[in-house]
Amino acid sequence: MRQNKEKLSNQAVQSYKIKSQLIRKLRTRFATYGYEQVHTPAFEDYDTYASIQKTVNKDEMIKVIDRSGKVLVLRPDGTIPITRLTALDREINGSEQRLFYIFNVYGEQNSNGTNKESTQAGVELFGNKRPEADAEVIALAVHTLKEIGFDNFKLEVGHAGFFKELVDQANLAENELQQLQELIQSKNLAEMEPFLKQLQIRDELQEALYAIPLLYGNPQAVLEETKAIIKNERMQEVLNNLKDVIEVLTDYDLLEHLTLNLGLINNMHYYTGVIFQGFVENIGKPVLMGGRYDQLAEQFGKAMPAIGFAYKVDVVLEALKQHQLIKDDNNPPLQIYYVPEERRNAFSAAKLLREQGYAVITKPFAKNAQQAGILFQSNGRVIVNGNEQQVETNEELLNLAELATGGV
Ligand SMILES: N[C@@H](Cc1c[nH]c[nH+]1)C(=O)O
């Protein structure tokens, strides 16, 4: 029973608390897989950013001008700065690096265009291009998704190379490619058929593209179906790679959470291998995205394979709210009231309780004010929940504090 439990009326306090609990959970789990936290500045040099290929769309970046007239950009993504940090570190030479970050990214494209700032919590594993590395990172994504509390979630796994190989053969114009991606992403087969018909491409290629949205479901079954549309050696390699990763993942015992989706297309342009997205029930957008990007580090002068993912923390919070998974475990601070002669005693009691981890607010007693908590009154006794009590020892004080806050 929590007698003095008032709902925290302050929305900002409440939502920040929930956000920090989530972040704490992710941070702890990332660390238990051997990942170490790093940070990079929010401001990046625009010129460096603009010169990187396969980065974020320049129009979507938020630019700022400093006093000297230099154009800066607010980091639109976590992977690029972390890759640069790692690539430029001279002490890192081919050795594996497991890093994680929790920071904000900025852009014009975030959440329906209004919210330009969003929090990401991500991991990056550098220096390992084996399927075991892909599986480790995917397993960490699933582990954290489970831990956050969602019952029903799916991790969709695909491959950046698969779609790319097929469309490379089709020689499409930029706008055609864009349209095709959208049709595949929305699995819009009805519109896809006429769209593919009017493209000037071989029948066989049309059929393969039409099949992509259907290559979705149980990993083993999809791997089997995909064999039928393999067009060249490169596509075979992609399929073999996926098969290897799925095989390692089998030993993590989490196949039930995996869906193979060969129509998966991630927004970032740097992906070169396995890609994946985490979805929870009834939320239309992914809560996390990730994949392998083996060529990004080369742009900073070091060849370094890499794979990682990032949670869109704000989307997770939205999902938690919708799934009513937010536990109301707010304990409002304990209030200690005092009459003037008892102020010293009240302060010393508050100090002791704070040292024990209680949140305590002290206030002069006002007659008609609401007084849930402990009142230090003039005769050396206290009133808790309307009952007068004796308090002489520290132990008695702790018992009273427990009584006043509802205890456990
Ligand atoms: N930076 C990617 C996620 C990611 C992290 N590592 C690899 N991919 C994104 O914002 O979508």
PDBQT file of the ligand as one rigid body, heavy atoms in Angstrom, charges set to zero:
ROOT
HETATM    1  N1  LIG A 501      23.178   4.282 -38.413  1.00  0.00    +0.000 N 
HETATM    2  C1  LIG A 501      22.127   3.427 -38.890  1.00  0.00    +0.000 C 
HETATM    3  C2  LIG A 501      21.992   2.207 -38.033  1.00  0.00    +0.000 C 
HETATM    4  C3  LIG A 501      23.245   1.416 -38.000  1.00  0.00    +0.000 A 
HETATM    5  C4  LIG A 501      24.164   1.326 -37.023  1.00  0.00    +0.000 A 
HETATM    6  N2  LIG A 501      25.146   0.515 -37.488  1.00  0.00    +0.000 N 
HETATM    7  C5  LIG A 501      24.846   0.135 -38.664  1.00  0.00    +0.000 A 
HETATM    8  N3  LIG A 501      23.696   0.673 -39.023  1.00  0.00    +0.000 N 
HETATM    9  C6  LIG A 501      20.808   4.195 -38.909  1.00  0.00    +0.000 C 
HETATM   10  O1  LIG A 501      20.736   5.269 -38.357  1.00  0.00    +0.000 OA
HETATM   11  O2  LIG A 501      19.838   3.720 -39.457  1.00  0.00    +0.000 OA
ENDROOT
TORSDOF 0
